[in-house]
């Protein structure tokens, strides 16, 4: 049921509540969707918590590479938890409403954590590049201070940037309709519901999305190209296989994450992309956080083998 406040803004009522349309076209599969997303959430949380616990407990893993993994695992648990619990509750109870402040809060934390993940993934690719391509200089470049600067910079810059977007969002007026064509408060479908000029907030969102995704993605790709070139020069067949098995799977997961983000937030919108946005969103909000712990676990296993 549509909920509109009695407070007047000029001649229009101000919306205080939104309704998620979610996966309304496949309501018959609601129970199956609930079970699938519940399993994904449990696997994601368990996998990431195991990585965090292992990195903290084992002194041999107290290196920048594994501290990066621990940070990313923590980030992805927070990131997934901004989306899936609310989605699971909607599928279970049928209540698809969310307050305006709840929507803005979800948008803020989701956007901040996604942006932080972009920079953290780029930092991790840089760390891998130094470890594989410049092993003699690794200790000189990747000092504890530099590691902390990269990690803190990823988190702080992301939260500050999304604060600016949310500040612009808070200036918008929403006076109906109040149905969000998505399963969470994603920026684009929410902006579409505003009844005032959104050019400025759309430009700011596009600018920050470009800043956080494009340079990070290019740095990651360049790092992996150099890493693969170095691996190919290795004389050990088993060493090549271990390195490729880790790098290739991680590169695929990172590429899917970045590309789906760029499709949703950077590329110009057309009718086809708008219809596929929900599908692309499932990749970077649900599937990538579930797959990544498996890839990271492989890297930890390779550490013990070596």
Secondary structure, DSSP 8 states (H G I E B T S, - for coil): ---EEEEEETTEEEE-EEEE-TTGGGGGGHHHHHHHHHHHHHHHHHHHHHHHHHHHH-GGG-SHHHHHHHHHHHHHHHHHHTTHHHHHHHHHH---EEEHHHHHHHHHHHHHHHHHHHHHHHHHHHHHHHHHH-GGGHHHHS-HHHHHHHHHHHHHHHHHHHHHHHHHHTT----S--EESSSS--HHHHHTT-SS--HHHHHHHHHHHHHHHHHHHHHHHHHHHHHHHHHHT-S-HHHHHHHHHHHHHHHHHHHHHHHHHHHHHTS---HHHHHHHHHHHHIIIIIHHHHHHHHHHHHHHHHHH-
